[in-house]
Amino acid sequence: MDKIEKLEVEIEKIKERNRKVESDKSWEQSLTRRIFIGVSTYLLISLFLIIIKAEKPFLAAIIPAVAYLVSTLSLGLLRSWWIRNKKIT
């Protein structure tokens, strides 16, 4: 394998890695993931509140689930602000 072929192989490896990173980033930012985690949070906290015999467990479980969803929505804004104001060293 000559030098050019080795470079082409390395470039393909980098492109494949970039595709994987982009796919992972897309999943991390997806609405599907956020909704799944919000619903899972609601169900798990509801179960916990039922086990400890809390008053109105289904109503009380809404608070952390909604807080999670709000926090994920606001993180995009915070990230954009941070990137704009970050000093490049």
N, C-alpha and C positions, 0 to 999 in steps of 0.2 A: 504494500500500500504506500503510495507516494504521499508527499506532504499535502497536496491539494485534496486528495481523498480523505486524509485524516481530518483536515479542517472541515470538510463537508459533513463528515460524521459528527464532529463536535457541534457544528451549527445545528444539525438535526436534533441532537440531544438537548441543546439549549431551547430550541423551538418547542420540543415536547414538554420540557419542564415548564416553559412559559404557559403552554396550554393548560397544564395541570394547575398551575398557580392561579390563572384566570378563572378556571372552573371552580376552584376552592373559594376564591374571593366572591364569585357570583353566588355560590351557595350561602356563604356567610351573610351576604346582604339581601338575600331573597325574602320576599314576603311569606312564602311557604314556610320557611324555617322559623321566622318570627311567630307566625300564627301557631305552628306546631308547639313551640316552646311555651307560648302563652297558654294554650289549652292544656298542655301537660302540667304546667305550674298550677293552673286552676284545679285540675283533677287531683293532683297530689296533695295540695293544701286542703282541699275539701275533705279528702280522706283522713288526713291528719286531724283536722278540726272535728270530724265525726268521732274519731277514735278517742280524742280527749274530751268529748261531749261538750264542745263549745256551743254557745248559743248562735243560732242562724249560721251554720258553717258554710252553706253555699253562697250566702251573701257576703260573708267575711272573706271568702277565698277570692272574690273578685278583685279586691284591692291590690294584692301583690301581682296578680296576673296583668292587670291594667297598668300597674307601675312598670312592669317589665316592658310591655309594649310601648309605652310612652318613652321610656329610657332609650329603647332601640331607635325610635324615630328621631329623637333629639340628638343622638350621637352623630348622625350624618351632618347635622348643622354644626355641631361642636368640632367635628373633624375638619370640615371646610374652613371654619374660622381659624383653627389651629394651624393648618397648612398655610393659609394666607399670612399669618402673623409670625410664623417660625423664621428665625434668623438662620440663614444658611452659613455654615462655618467652613 
